[in-house]
Amino acid sequence: MLLLSGHDLEATQVSCNIPEVTVLRTQATHGGEYLFVWLKFASNARSGTLVCRVTAPTGNTTFELPIAARAPTATRFHGLAADDVLYLMRA
């Protein structure tokens, strides 16, 4: 999910240049100050620069988002330790 800020972002459509990236949905806040954009990346999505076009009632703009392949997580996971846990206690 991305959060975009601007003006007049209500009733906005977003499209991207890489076919492996799909815009699932968008939702603007009341007043159009912010726009939430849900993206779905296909498993075969390649690294590169994602260019998305934002179409609003008052005009168009684009933004770029660099995307890169994920580093393998199997070698980075070390489990949980006592330092990783936060206890919330109520007196």
N, C-alpha and C positions, 0 to 999 in steps of 0.2 A: 504494500500500500504506500502510496506517495501522498504527501500533503503539499498542495500548491497554495500560495497566497497571492492575492492580487485584488482587482476590482471587477465587479460585474461578471462573476464566474458562474452565475446561476444559468441553468439550461445550457450547459456546456457539453460539447462533444470532444473526445480525445482520440486521436489515432496515431499509430506509431509506424515507423518505416521497416522494422524487422518482422517478417511474417511469423516467426516463432514466439513473438510476444503479443499477447492478446489483452486488450482492455476489457476486463470483465464488467465493470460498472464505474460510474462516477456519482458523487454526491456532493452538492454544494451546501455550505452553511447558509443560514438565513442572512440575507443581505449580500451574498456573493463574495465575501471577503476571502473565504478558503474553499478549496476544492479537494476532496479526497478522490484518489484514482487507484482502483484495484487492478493490478497487472498480474498476468499469469505467464510464466516462462516455460516453454516446452523443454523437455529433457535434452533435446538436441540444439538448444539455443547456443549460438557462438558468441565469443567475446567480441566487443566492438563498442560503438557509440550508438545508443538508441536515441533517435530523434523523434520527438512526439509533437504533433500539431494540436493546439488547443483552439477550438472554434467556439467563440462566445457571441452573443447577440450584438455586442459592440465592436467586434473585430476578431482578428486571428493573431496568434503568436506561436512560437515554437520553443522547446527547451530540449537540451541534450542531457543524457544520462549515461555515463560510462558503465558498461557491464563487463564482468570478467568471470571466468570459470572459477567455481568454488575449489578451494583447497581441500584435499581429502581430510575428513574429520577423524578417521579411524586412528591415525597416529597422534592426534592432538588430545584425545579424550583420556583423562586420567582419573575419572570417577569423582565422587564427592568426598571432601574432607571436612573436618570440624570447622575450618575457616569459611566454608561455603554456606553454612547454615545460619539463618537469622531466626531467633526465637522472639515471638511477640508475646509478652506476658502482661496480664492485666491484674492490677492489685486491687 
